[in-house]
């Protein structure tokens, strides 16, 4: 988030702290679907059932050491911008964030069909990496290896900043986001870890076809697999 200088007044800060701490517990409601941002204030929040997906690059340090800045800019530009395009393909996408070389999103998934749709979006993300690698290889650039993490659960949704700060971003807290990030970190981490890692709860909401694309990973207590989008994968085969 963009920020500008403003003088810090600790007395005003204490007033804001007291105002928030004195807020009724009833101001933090449980929701089975992601509410509108318009319903958020600086003194409330929601415990929301939803899904999160993380994609992160493995070995980014080596990538940065190998290539010059202009090449790195092209790699990261195409990787980030096109992953954002893929994540936006979910009909109930709520938020997309970029942190370093990690791209992640929060998705409203009140129905099993929504979770299966997100699984298909994750497959497109995996196939996009394959497409990018074909393009990078032709340019003599390093190919990317990523991890993909998918999780379903409850997250605390609050508004950051304070009244008059000009900062109104929403923040997702709790187990859901942490679990999706952790699963992502396992993806392609070792020889025994496949690219896509899925939590047990997320897996339990998949249809039989999608479940059969994954196997249990006892070392990570989750399900994993190499799952690709059919049409995109045909392009990869034709252009490899």
Secondary structure, 3 states (H helix, E strand, C coil): CCCCCCCCCHHHHHHHHHHHHCCCHHHEEEECCCCCHHHCCCCCEEEEEEEEEEEEEECHHHHHHHCCHHHHHHHHHHHHHHHHHHHCCCCCEEEEEEECCEEEEEECCCCHHHHHHHHHHHHHHHHHHHHHHHHHHHHCCCCCEEEEEEEEEEEEEEECCCCCCCCCCEEEECHHHHHHHHHHHHCCCCCCCCCEEECHHHHHCCCHHHHCCCEEECCCCEEEECCCCHHHHHHHHHHC
